[in-house]
Amino acid sequence: MLLALTAFGRFQYIYYRYYPWEFAGEWLNPYPPLVRYLQSVENHYDQIFVTSSYGRPYIYFLFYNQMNPADFQTESTHTRTGDAFGFFDVHAVGKYKFDPPDLAYPQPRTLYALRLAAIPPGFKLVTTIPDITGTDQFMIIQSQ
């Protein structure tokens, strides 16, 4: 009985304390605050680029923005491609674009949510979005 309680206690510790911090990147937990932030400023921009190097971002924008599935299916027929395994890549949903932007030519009234090591020339940092460990996962930038 004592062994079972010890094993259960160890499992609880690893599951609730160790695992979320050690494997924070696997949970993609920066997406909810990213979507909330971009929702709060989207009316100030004509388009918003979000990197697809961190999972498939479109699904988070559909879920957290509570987009009607029928509207999404109608709108995305021209903006998605499939692969041999049956997975889809959605390239745009409304003003959100999920393809890599051309940072050599900054566009006005455009916001970029990217995973960068440094801010490219011609851009300024707007804010960052960290994961639960405090590590910045997204840099939100715009042209100067």
C-alpha positions in Angstrom: 0.0 0.0 0.0 2.8 2.4 0.9 4.6 1.6 -2.4 1.4 2.4 -4.3 0.9 5.7 -2.5 4.5 6.6 -3.1 4.3 5.8 -6.8 1.0 7.7 -7.1 2.6 10.7 -5.4 5.6 10.6 -7.6 3.4 10.4 -10.7 1.4 13.5 -9.5 4.5 15.5 -8.9 6.0 14.7 -12.3 2.7 15.2 -14.1 1.7 18.6 -12.5 5.1 20.1 -11.5 8.0 18.7 -13.5 6.5 17.8 -16.9 4.8 21.2 -17.7 8.0 23.1 -17.1 10.5 20.7 -18.6 8.4 20.1 -21.8 6.6 23.5 -22.1 7.5 23.7 -25.8 5.6 20.6 -26.5 2.3 22.0 -25.2 2.5 25.1 -27.5 1.1 27.1 -24.6 2.2 30.5 -26.0 -0.7 30.4 -28.5 -3.6 31.5 -26.3 -1.8 34.7 -25.2 -0.6 35.3 -28.8 -4.1 35.0 -30.2 -5.5 37.2 -27.4 -2.9 39.9 -28.1 -3.3 39.8 -31.9 -7.1 39.9 -31.5 -6.7 43.1 -29.4 -4.7 44.9 -32.1 -5.9 43.3 -35.4 -8.1 46.3 -36.3 -4.9 48.5 -36.6 -3.4 46.2 -39.3 -4.3 45.1 -42.8 -2.6 41.8 -42.5 -0.9 39.8 -39.8 1.8 37.1 -40.5 2.1 34.3 -38.0 5.0 31.8 -38.3 4.1 28.2 -38.9 7.4 27.0 -37.5 5.8 26.3 -34.1 3.0 23.8 -34.9 0.1 24.5 -37.1 -1.0 28.0 -36.0 -4.3 28.3 -37.9 -6.0 25.8 -35.6 -5.4 27.9 -32.6 -6.7 31.0 -34.3 -9.9 29.1 -35.4 -10.4 27.7 -31.9 -9.7 30.8 -29.8 -11.5 33.2 -32.2 -14.4 30.7 -32.2 -14.7 30.8 -36.0 -17.8 29.0 -37.4 -16.5 25.8 -39.0 -18.8 26.3 -42.0 -17.4 29.8 -42.6 -13.9 28.4 -42.3 -14.5 25.6 -44.8 -16.0 28.1 -47.3 -13.2 30.7 -46.8 -10.2 28.3 -46.8 -10.9 26.3 -49.9 -8.4 28.4 -51.8 -5.9 28.9 -49.0 -5.1 25.3 -48.0 -3.0 22.5 -49.4 -2.8 18.9 -48.4 0.0 16.4 -48.2 0.2 12.6 -48.9 -0.7 11.8 -45.3 -4.0 13.7 -45.2 -2.7 16.7 -43.3 -3.7 20.2 -44.4 -1.6 23.4 -44.3 -3.9 26.4 -44.1 -2.1 29.5 -45.5 -4.6 32.2 -44.5 -7.7 32.9 -42.4 -9.0 36.3 -43.0 -6.2 38.8 -42.4 -4.0 36.2 -40.8 -1.3 34.7 -43.1 0.6 31.6 -42.1 3.2 31.5 -44.9 6.7 32.9 -44.3 6.7 36.6 -45.1 9.4 38.3 -47.2 11.1 40.4 -44.5 13.3 42.0 -47.2 10.4 44.2 -48.1 8.6 45.4 -45.0 4.9 46.2 -45.6 3.0 49.0 -44.0 0.1 48.3 -41.6 1.4 44.7 -41.3 2.2 42.9 -38.0 4.5 39.9 -37.8 4.5 37.2 -35.1 7.7 35.3 -35.7 10.3 33.2 -33.9 13.5 35.1 -34.5 16.9 35.3 -32.9 17.2 39.0 -33.7 15.1 41.8 -35.1 15.7 42.3 -38.8 16.7 45.7 -40.1 13.8 48.0 -40.9 11.6 46.5 -38.1 10.9 47.4 -34.5 9.9 45.2 -31.6 6.3 45.6 -30.5 6.1 42.9 -27.8 7.1 39.3 -27.1 5.0 36.3 -26.1 6.7 34.0 -23.6 5.9 30.4 -22.7 5.2 29.4 -19.0 8.9 29.2 -18.3 9.4 32.8 -19.3 11.3 32.1 -22.4 10.2 34.3 -25.3 8.6 32.2 -28.1 7.2 34.9 -30.4 8.5 38.3 -31.3 5.8 40.6 -32.5 7.4 43.1 -34.9 6.3 45.7 -37.4 8.1 47.9 -40.0 9.5 51.2 -38.8 
